[in-house]
Amino acid sequence: MADEAVNLPGPAAETAEWSALAALAAANERHDVRASLADSERQSRLVVEACGLRADFTRQLCDVPTLDLLLALARTQEVGRSAAAMFRGEHVNATQDRPALHTALRIPPGESLVVGAIDVAVGVHSELDRMASFCDAVAAGERVGHNGKKFTAVVNIGIGGSNLGPRMATEALRPFAATGLDVRFVSNVDPADLDRALTGLDPETTLFVICSKSFTTLETLTNAKAARAWLISGAGGDESAVGAQMVAVSTGEDEVAEFGIDPKESMFGFWDWVGGRYSVGSAVGLTLMLSIGPDNFRAFLAGMREMDEHFASAPPESNLPLLLGLIWLWNGSIFGHETAAVLPYSSDLREFPMYLQQLDMESNGKSVRADGTPVGVQTGPVVWGDAGTDSQHSFHQLLHQGTRVVPCDLIGFAKAARAGDQDRQDLLTANMVAQAEALSVGRTVDEVGGDPTLAPHRTFPGGRPVTVILAEQLDPRTLGRLIALYEHKVFVQAAIWGINPFDQWGVDLGKELAGVIAPELAGENVAGDHDPSTEALLDAVRQLRSH
Ligand code: F6P
């Protein structure tokens, strides 16, 4: 086991700070948010600006003494020491005995980071340069399809971290698309997904990016094989289309070669110390770079780096990821709210909640600490959300008046990303501000007035925990800052609980069983050694598929 496990702080719930926080939450005595909004000390402590982001925690059920207790908890649990260990490249991913060095992907040119006698920054920049040359060559029509035609479309095939990050970021940065390529993403092994992505595309001008850290993932390899067949058939059986029109992003050189892609010519690599869900700044971002161009991609990395530096060096009281992590912990682990909603007021950022679902839940959906002992408190919440204002017309009713309390992060931008769209942007922002106010301030019976029989229906309790994160504009740098903010938020919570946020053993069992079941569905190797319910379900599927 690595240093991190050896130096693990004690269980969070056994600290004096945790007991005091739990007592505060139980007594529910400090939670008149409406009254506390006028408190100027609270205002100055709970609004933090850093890296172009303004985070407003004033609508949280948290006063200054609570905040101080949360900060004391972070100190006791040595969040700063853990973060420093991560940044240095120690084996903080103890169960896989490796570092978690996604922050090294954002190191600027000229700086070095020596880990185990290797300057990892050298490899990072050499791969970034290769990616940039490739993207430039595609944009310039120098790297072309098998019959010399310029590429018009890119299809990224990958799943989980090899899909969600680049997909979300490509969508979020559509106004910065620099190359005119039609960029599409395929993740699901459902044939409908590839089918939809290929609709209308020309096999002679489509480039495939097969993105898989392991290059063994069932969904990705199955889709990649189907895409290869589509390419070859479109090329009239000419297999040279594969070499010309498929590139790989992976850490598995042998697996890539076995698939039929030349690792020297057409593979972009990264390292086992980059977790899938933390990989968008690596070669996994190749499709994003193909869309927005290398300069915008470098601005995206620079934004991440700004947040890394801030997290590593800002004092706790003004440290944005630390405070965001503490507020999430307060709501989820201490108040016990089961879910957390993330609501970007940006259609371009619509996929951010889905991206965060993997980042947060695959990282912090754990029950044991890094040393294998039970964590003993609630860990990561169920993360969900959608873009405002659409969300207002679907599930906000429950947020405002439901019996369950759902803490919300509202994320908004003051300026439109597209020229001439400011009026509609203002309407969007007005809605975000209105939701923040309504959720936290609510409306009392006295304020409702009118028909008294309707008053119970028309009152709003308020006091719903809301964080508002505001930036000037959604651009590559800002998106990078936002992603790194949430990465480090996840880390802060994990460090307090003492869990390892960088492994994901929980996804293995389903993968293993699917591997056994797939041939059984087709009637092969039917061993009959599943539980009775599973056997009956398999029989039902076999019967239906044979009709
Ligand atoms: O779902 C588990 C997982 O391992 C994720 O962590 C990862 O992002 C995804 O599968 C895809 O893995 P790969 O990039 O190796 O295909």
Residues whose N, C-alpha, C, O or C-beta is under 5 A from the ligand:
A	BS01	F6P	I159 G160 G161 S162 C211 S212 K213 S214 F215 T217 T220 G276 R277 Q504 V507
